[in-house]
Amino acid sequence: MARKKAALDFEQSLTDLQNLVERLESGELSLEDSLTAFEQGIRLTRDCQAALTQAEQKVQILLERDGELEQAPFDAERPA
């Protein structure tokens, strides 16, 4: 359940970040609103980066064999 929540939090943060970028790019926000949105975007970006870093660390742990990291190319088409 915790993994599902973390994935949902990441997806929600990414969606929020995309919406924020669209609002900023529209040019319709005031300077103050743009700065507030930018600050929020920085927080969301850091949250997403932290989640990706954690996921990468988990993948490295899962690929570890006999004390050595076994590198394997990512293939989205290959079944797990």
N, CA, C and O atoms as a Tinker XYZ file with bonds, in Angstrom:
   320  protein
     1  N      0.818000   -1.194000    0.000000    73     2
     2  CA     0.000000    0.000000    0.000000    64     1     3
     3  C      0.865000    1.262000    0.000000    63     2     4     5
     4  O      0.526000    2.252000   -0.649000    81     3
     5  N      1.989000    1.220000    0.736000    73     3     6
     6  CA     2.866000    2.387000    0.797000    64     5     7
     7  C      3.469000    2.689000   -0.568000    63     6     8     9
     8  O      3.636000    3.852000   -0.935000    81     7
     9  N      3.801000    1.625000   -1.330000    73     7    10
    10  CA     4.368000    1.845000   -2.670000    64     9    11
    11  C      3.344000    2.498000   -3.582000    63    10    12    13
    12  O      3.677000    3.381000   -4.373000    81    11
    13  N      2.093000    2.059000   -3.465000    73    11    14
    14  CA     1.042000    2.630000   -4.294000    64    13    15
    15  C      0.859000    4.108000   -3.967000    63    14    16    17
    16  O      0.693000    4.928000   -4.870000    81    15
    17  N      0.889000    4.449000   -2.687000    73    15    18
    18  CA     0.737000    5.836000   -2.262000    64    17    19
    19  C      1.900000    6.678000   -2.768000    63    18    20    21
    20  O      1.699000    7.794000   -3.247000    81    19
    21  N      3.125000    6.144000   -2.665000    73    19    22
    22  CA     4.300000    6.875000   -3.138000    64    21    23
    23  C      4.211000    7.116000   -4.639000    63    22    24    25
    24  O      4.541000    8.201000   -5.117000    81    23
    25  N      3.765000    6.107000   -5.381000    73    23    26
    26  CA     3.621000    6.257000   -6.832000    64    25    27
    27  C      2.556000    7.296000   -7.147000    63    26    28    29
    28  O      2.725000    8.110000   -8.054000    81    27
    29  N      1.464000    7.269000   -6.403000    73    27    30
    30  CA     0.407000    8.247000   -6.623000    64    29    31
    31  C      0.880000    9.647000   -6.273000    63    30    32    33
    32  O      0.552000   10.607000   -6.970000    81    31
    33  N      1.656000    9.773000   -5.189000    73    31    34
    34  CA     2.197000   11.080000   -4.811000    64    33    35
    35  C      3.124000   11.611000   -5.900000    63    34    36    37
    36  O      3.079000   12.795000   -6.235000    81    35
    37  N      3.964000   10.737000   -6.451000    73    35    38
    38  CA     4.862000   11.152000   -7.523000    64    37    39
    39  C      4.062000   11.592000   -8.740000    63    38    40    41
    40  O      4.323000   12.649000   -9.314000    81    39
    41  N      3.090000   10.778000   -9.131000    73    39    42
    42  CA     2.272000   11.106000  -10.298000    64    41    43
    43  C      1.522000   12.419000  -10.087000    63    42    44    45
    44  O      1.424000   13.232000  -11.005000    81    43
    45  N      0.998000   12.626000   -8.893000    73    43    46
    46  CA     0.265000   13.863000   -8.605000    64    45    47
    47  C      1.206000   15.059000   -8.633000    63    46    48    49
    48  O      0.863000   16.111000   -9.173000    81    47
    49  N      2.386000   14.899000   -8.056000    73    47    50
    50  CA     3.372000   15.988000   -8.066000    64    49    51
    51  C      3.786000   16.334000   -9.488000    63    50    52    53
    52  O      3.928000   17.506000   -9.834000    81    51
    53  N      3.978000   15.316000  -10.304000    73    51    54
    54  CA     4.363000   15.548000  -11.695000    64    53    55
    55  C      3.245000   16.260000  -12.461000    63    54    56    57
    56  O      3.505000   17.179000  -13.238000    81    55
    57  N      2.011000   15.832000  -12.239000    73    55    58
    58  CA     0.860000   16.485000  -12.881000    64    57    59
    59  C      0.748000   17.932000  -12.427000    63    58    60    61
    60  O      0.523000   18.827000  -13.242000    81    59
    61  N      0.905000   18.164000  -11.125000    73    59    62
    62  CA     0.847000   19.531000  -10.587000    64    61    63
    63  C      1.940000   20.394000  -11.204000    63    62    64    65
    64  O      1.712000   21.556000  -11.540000    81    63
    65  N      3.127000   19.813000  -11.350000    73    63    66
    66  CA     4.238000   20.556000  -11.934000    64    65    67
    67  C      3.952000   20.911000  -13.393000    63    66    68    69
    68  O      4.225000   22.030000  -13.826000    81    67
    69  N      3.411000   19.975000  -14.139000    73    67    70
    70  CA     3.066000   20.244000  -15.538000    64    69    71
    71  C      2.016000   21.352000  -15.643000    63    70    72    73
    72  O      2.115000   22.226000  -16.505000    81    71
    73  N      1.020000   21.314000  -14.770000    73    71    74
    74  CA    -0.011000   22.357000  -14.771000    64    73    75
    75  C      0.584000   23.711000  -14.415000    63    74    76    77
    76  O      0.210000   24.732000  -14.993000    81    75
    77  N      1.503000   23.716000  -13.470000    73    75    78
    78  CA     2.152000   24.956000  -13.060000    64    77    79
    79  C      2.957000   25.557000  -14.203000    63    78    80    81
    80  O      2.918000   26.766000  -14.427000    81    79
    81  N      3.680000   24.716000  -14.922000    73    79    82
    82  CA     4.478000   25.187000  -16.060000    64    81    83
    83  C      3.559000   25.792000  -17.120000    63    82    84    85
    84  O      3.871000   26.837000  -17.689000    81    83
    85  N      2.439000   25.145000  -17.384000    73    83    86
    86  CA     1.487000   25.681000  -18.367000    64    85    87
    87  C      0.975000   27.057000  -17.943000    63    86    88    89
    88  O      0.865000   27.968000  -18.763000    81    87
    89  N      0.664000   27.198000  -16.650000    73    87    90
    90  CA     0.186000   28.500000  -16.149000    64    89    91
    91  C      1.267000   29.567000  -16.296000    63    90    92    93
    92  O      0.986000   30.695000  -16.702000    81    91
    93  N      2.498000   29.204000  -15.965000    73    91    94
    94  CA     3.598000   30.167000  -16.082000    64    93    95
    95  C      3.844000   30.550000  -17.541000    63    94    96    97
    96  O      4.082000   31.716000  -17.855000    81    95
    97  N      3.783000   29.563000  -18.418000    73    95    98
    98  CA     4.039000   29.830000  -19.833000    64    97    99
    99  C      2.915000   30.621000  -20.489000    63    98   100   101
   100  O      3.128000   31.246000  -21.527000    81    99
   101  N      1.742000   30.603000  -19.908000    73    99   102
   102  CA     0.613000   31.336000  -20.493000    64   101   103
   103  C      0.834000   32.845000  -20.447000    63   102   104   105
   104  O      0.289000   33.586000  -21.265000    81   103
   105  N      1.641000   33.295000  -19.481000    73   103   106
   106  CA     1.918000   34.721000  -19.361000    64   105   107
   107  C      0.781000   35.515000  -18.738000    63   106   108   109
   108  O      0.810000   36.746000  -18.753000    81   107
   109  N     -0.210000   34.839000  -18.194000    73   107   110
   110  CA    -1.374000   35.523000  -17.626000    64   109   111
   111  C     -1.248000   35.799000  -16.132000    63   110   112   113
   112  O     -2.107000   36.468000  -15.558000    81   111
   113  N     -0.197000   35.298000  -15.494000    73   111   114
   114  CA    -0.016000   35.505000  -14.060000    64   113   115
   115  C      0.698000   36.824000  -13.800000    63   114   116   117
   116  O      1.528000   37.270000  -14.592000    81   115
   117  N      0.355000   37.431000  -12.678000    73   115   118
   118  CA     1.077000   38.636000  -12.269000    64   117   119
   119  C      2.478000   38.237000  -11.831000    63   118   120   121
   120  O      2.772000   37.051000  -11.682000    81   119
   121  N      3.332000   39.214000  -11.628000    73   119   122
   122  CA     4.700000   38.929000  -11.206000    64   121   123
   123  C      4.693000   38.194000   -9.870000    63   122   124   125
   124  O      5.408000   37.206000   -9.704000    81   123
   125  N      3.903000   38.661000   -8.929000    73   123   126
   126  CA     3.836000   38.034000   -7.609000    64   125   127
   127  C      3.324000   36.597000   -7.707000    63   126   128   129
   128  O      3.876000   35.695000   -7.077000    81   127
   129  N      2.277000   36.385000   -8.492000    73   127   130
   130  CA     1.741000   35.037000   -8.678000    64   129   131
   131  C      2.748000   34.133000   -9.397000    63   130   132   133
   132  O      2.845000   32.941000   -9.106000    81   131
   133  N      3.490000   34.714000  -10.334000    73   131   134
   134  CA     4.512000   33.948000  -11.046000    64   133   135
   135  C      5.617000   33.502000  -10.094000    63   134   136   137
   136  O      6.085000   32.366000  -10.176000    81   135
   137  N      6.034000   34.384000   -9.197000    73   135   138
   138  CA     7.072000   34.027000   -8.232000    64   137   139
   139  C      6.588000   32.939000   -7.275000    63   138   140   141
   140  O      7.331000   32.014000   -6.949000    81   139
   141  N      5.345000   33.057000   -6.832000    73   139   142
   142  CA     4.768000   32.044000   -5.953000    64   141   143
   143  C      4.686000   30.700000   -6.670000    63   142   144   145
   144  O      5.019000   29.662000   -6.098000    81   143
   145  N      4.241000   30.725000   -7.921000    73   143   146
   146  CA     4.143000   29.497000   -8.711000    64   145   147
   147  C      5.523000   28.901000   -8.951000    63   146   148   149
   148  O      5.695000   27.682000   -8.910000    81   147
   149  N      6.503000   29.759000   -9.201000    73   147   150
   150  CA     7.869000   29.285000   -9.414000    64   149   151
   151  C      8.400000   28.595000   -8.162000    63   150   152   153
   152  O      9.015000   27.533000   -8.257000    81   151
   153  N      8.173000   29.182000   -7.003000    73   151   154
   154  CA     8.605000   28.582000   -5.736000    64   153   155
   155  C      7.943000   27.213000   -5.538000    63   154   156   157
   156  O      8.593000   26.254000   -5.121000    81   155
   157  N      6.666000   27.138000   -5.836000    73   155   158
   158  CA     5.948000   25.874000   -5.715000    64   157   159
   159  C      6.519000   24.849000   -6.707000    63   158   160   161
   160  O      6.655000   23.668000   -6.385000    81   159
   161  N      6.846000   25.310000   -7.897000    73   159   162
   162  CA     7.433000   24.439000   -8.905000    64   161   163
   163  C      8.776000   23.877000   -8.465000    63   162   164   165
   164  O      9.075000   22.710000   -8.720000    81   163
   165  N      9.575000   24.689000   -7.816000    73   163   166
   166  CA    10.872000   24.233000   -7.304000    64   165   167
   167  C     10.646000   23.140000   -6.269000    63   166   168   169
   168  O     11.334000   22.119000   -6.288000    81   167
   169  N      9.684000   23.341000   -5.361000    73   167   170
   170  CA     9.393000   22.316000   -4.347000    64   169   171
   171  C      8.932000   21.013000   -5.004000    63   170   172   173
   172  O      9.380000   19.930000   -4.629000    81   171
   173  N      8.042000   21.125000   -5.979000    73   171   174
   174  CA     7.543000   19.938000   -6.674000    64   173   175
   175  C      8.665000   19.213000   -7.415000    63   174   176   177
   176  O      8.729000   17.984000   -7.414000    81   175
   177  N      9.543000   19.983000   -8.044000    73   175   178
   178  CA    10.675000   19.402000   -8.761000    64   177   179
   179  C     11.576000   18.628000   -7.804000    63   178   180   181
   180  O     12.025000   17.527000   -8.122000    81   179
   181  N     11.838000   19.202000   -6.641000    73   179   182
   182  CA    12.680000   18.524000   -5.653000    64   181   183
   183  C     12.000000   17.262000   -5.133000    63   182   184   185
   184  O     12.659000   16.241000   -4.936000    81   183
   185  N     10.694000   17.322000   -4.911000    73   183   186
   186  CA     9.951000   16.139000   -4.465000    64   185   187
   187  C     10.027000   15.024000   -5.502000    63   186   188   189
   188  O     10.267000   13.864000   -5.164000    81   187
   189  N      9.821000   15.385000   -6.766000    73   187   190
   190  CA     9.879000   14.392000   -7.849000    64   189   191
   191  C     11.282000   13.812000   -7.973000    63   190   192   193
   192  O     11.441000   12.605000   -8.150000    81   191
   193  N     12.296000   14.661000   -7.880000    73   191   194
   194  CA    13.676000   14.185000   -7.980000    64   193   195
   195  C     14.003000   13.243000   -6.835000    63   194   196   197
   196  O     14.680000   12.236000   -7.040000    81   195
   197  N     13.535000   13.551000   -5.633000    73   195   198
   198  CA    13.776000   12.686000   -4.481000    64   197   199
   199  C     13.106000   11.323000   -4.694000    63   198   200   201
   200  O     13.693000   10.286000   -4.388000    81   199
   201  N     11.890000   11.331000   -5.214000    73   199   202
   202  CA    11.180000   10.078000   -5.469000    64   201   203
   203  C     11.910000    9.251000   -6.525000    63   202   204   205
   204  O     12.015000    8.032000   -6.390000    81   203
   205  N     12.408000    9.894000   -7.562000    73   203   206
   206  CA    13.157000    9.185000   -8.601000    64   205   207
   207  C     14.467000    8.620000   -8.065000    63   206   208   209
   208  O     14.866000    7.514000   -8.431000    81   207
   209  N     15.127000    9.367000   -7.212000    73   207   210
   210  CA    16.374000    8.895000   -6.608000    64   209   211
   211  C     16.117000    7.671000   -5.740000    63   210   212   213
   212  O     16.883000    6.708000   -5.772000    81   211
   213  N     15.032000    7.712000   -4.963000    73   211   214
   214  CA    14.680000    6.559000   -4.137000    64   213   215
   215  C     14.379000    5.341000   -5.001000    63   214   216   217
   216  O     14.803000    4.230000   -4.684000    81   215
   217  N     13.654000    5.548000   -6.082000    73   215   218
   218  CA    13.328000    4.437000   -6.976000    64   217   219
   219  C     14.602000    3.854000   -7.587000    63   218   220   221
   220  O     14.740000    2.636000   -7.700000    81   219
   221  N     15.522000    4.721000   -7.976000    73   219   222
   222  CA    16.784000    4.258000   -8.546000    64   221   223
   223  C     17.570000    3.436000   -7.530000    63   222   224   225
   224  O     18.155000    2.411000   -7.880000    81   223
   225  N     17.585000    3.881000   -6.277000    73   223   226
   226  CA    18.293000    3.145000   -5.236000    64   225   227
   227  C     17.654000    1.775000   -5.008000    63   226   228   229
   228  O     18.360000    0.788000   -4.800000    81   227
   229  N     16.339000    1.712000   -5.046000    73   227   230
   230  CA    15.646000    0.434000   -4.876000    64   229   231
   231  C     15.987000   -0.522000   -6.017000    63   230   232   233
   232  O     16.190000   -1.715000   -5.793000    81   231
   233  N     16.047000   -0.001000   -7.225000    73   231   234
   234  CA    16.398000   -0.837000   -8.384000    64   233   235
   235  C     17.818000   -1.365000   -8.220000    63   234   236   237
   236  O     18.075000   -2.537000   -8.496000    81   235
   237  N     18.740000   -0.523000   -7.778000    73   235   238
   238  CA    20.117000   -0.968000   -7.578000    64   237   239
   239  C     20.185000   -2.075000   -6.534000    63   238   240   241
   240  O     20.930000   -3.040000   -6.704000    81   239
   241  N     19.416000   -1.946000   -5.459000    73   239   242
   242  CA    19.392000   -2.974000   -4.420000    64   241   243
   243  C     18.844000   -4.277000   -4.985000    63   242   244   245
   244  O     19.365000   -5.354000   -4.696000    81   243
   245  N     17.801000   -4.178000   -5.785000    73   243   246
   246  CA    17.198000   -5.378000   -6.357000    64   245   247
   247  C     18.126000   -6.079000   -7.346000    63   246   248   249
   248  O     18.066000   -7.298000   -7.504000    81   247
   249  N     18.971000   -5.316000   -8.002000    73   247   250
   250  CA    19.885000   -5.898000   -8.989000    64   249   251
   251  C     21.183000   -6.405000   -8.363000    63   250   252   253
   252  O     21.992000   -7.049000   -9.033000    81   251
   253  N     21.376000   -6.113000   -7.080000    73   251   254
   254  CA    22.622000   -6.505000   -6.429000    64   253   255
   255  C     22.679000   -8.024000   -6.259000    63   254   256   257
   256  O     21.730000   -8.646000   -5.781000    81   255
   257  N     23.787000   -8.593000   -6.652000    73   255   258
   258  CA    23.981000  -10.044000   -6.563000    64   257   259
   259  C     25.361000  -10.322000   -5.967000    63   258   260   261
   260  O     26.362000   -9.792000   -6.449000    81   259
   261  N     25.417000  -11.138000   -4.937000    73   259   262
   262  CA    26.671000  -11.557000   -4.313000    64   261   263
   263  C     27.569000  -10.376000   -3.959000    63   262   264   265
   264  O     28.785000  -10.442000   -4.141000    81   263
   265  N     26.980000   -9.305000   -3.459000    73   263   266
   266  CA    27.765000   -8.152000   -3.036000    64   265   267
   267  C     28.226000   -7.258000   -4.159000    63   266   268   269
   268  O     28.876000   -6.244000   -3.906000    81   267
   269  N     27.910000   -7.601000   -5.393000    73   267   270
   270  CA    28.306000   -6.774000   -6.534000    64   269   271
   271  C     27.074000   -6.355000   -7.309000    63   270   272   273
   272  O     26.104000   -7.104000   -7.424000    81   271
   273  N     27.128000   -5.175000   -7.823000    73   271   274
   274  CA    26.018000   -4.667000   -8.611000    64   273   275
   275  C     26.064000   -5.289000   -9.996000    63   274   276   277
   276  O     27.074000   -5.223000  -10.697000    81   275
   277  N     24.966000   -5.883000  -10.363000    73   275   278
   278  CA    24.866000   -6.498000  -11.683000    64   277   279
   279  C     24.089000   -5.527000  -12.576000    63   278   280   281
   280  O     22.884000   -5.345000  -12.399000    81   279
   281  N     24.770000   -4.920000  -13.515000    73   279   282
   282  CA    24.112000   -3.969000  -14.386000    64   281   283
   283  C     23.342000   -4.700000  -15.468000    63   282   284   285
   284  O     23.823000   -5.660000  -16.070000    81   283
   285  N     22.128000   -4.214000  -15.693000    73   283   286
   286  CA    21.293000   -4.798000  -16.736000    64   285   287
   287  C     20.588000   -3.661000  -17.461000    63   286   288   289
   288  O     20.088000   -2.741000  -16.814000    81   287
   289  N     20.539000   -3.702000  -18.769000    73   287   290
   290  CA    19.848000   -2.638000  -19.507000    64   289   291
   291  C     18.349000   -2.696000  -19.242000    63   290   292   293
   292  O     17.774000   -3.770000  -19.062000    81   291
   293  N     17.740000   -1.542000  -19.222000    73   291   294
   294  CA    16.301000   -1.463000  -19.024000    64   293   295
   295  C     15.617000   -1.774000  -20.343000    63   294   296   297
   296  O     15.931000   -1.177000  -21.373000    81   295
   297  N     14.683000   -2.708000  -20.306000    73   295   298
   298  CA    13.922000   -3.077000  -21.492000    64   297   299
   299  C     12.461000   -3.118000  -21.100000    63   298   300   301
   300  O     12.018000   -4.069000  -20.455000    81   299
   301  N     11.711000   -2.107000  -21.477000    73   299   302
   302  CA    10.308000   -2.006000  -21.102000    64   301   303
   303  C      9.463000   -3.107000  -21.723000    63   302   304   305
   304  O      8.389000   -3.427000  -21.215000    81   303
   305  N      9.940000   -3.689000  -22.817000    73   303   306
   306  CA     9.181000   -4.725000  -23.503000    64   305   307
   307  C      9.369000   -6.097000  -22.876000    63   306   308   309
   308  O      8.537000   -6.986000  -23.059000    81   307
   309  N     10.458000   -6.270000  -22.138000    73   307   310
   310  CA    10.762000   -7.575000  -21.548000    64   309   311
   311  C      9.917000   -7.771000  -20.283000    63   310   312   313
   312  O      9.884000   -6.893000  -19.421000    81   311
   313  N      9.238000   -8.911000  -20.168000    73   311   314
   314  CA     8.455000   -9.163000  -18.959000    64   313   315
   315  C      9.344000   -9.319000  -17.745000    63   314   316   317
   316  O     10.485000   -9.769000  -17.847000    81   315
   317  N      8.805000   -8.939000  -16.582000    73   315   318
   318  CA     9.584000   -9.008000  -15.335000    64   317   319
   319  C      9.739000  -10.412000  -14.837000    63   318   320
   320  O     10.367000  -10.635000  -13.802000    81   319
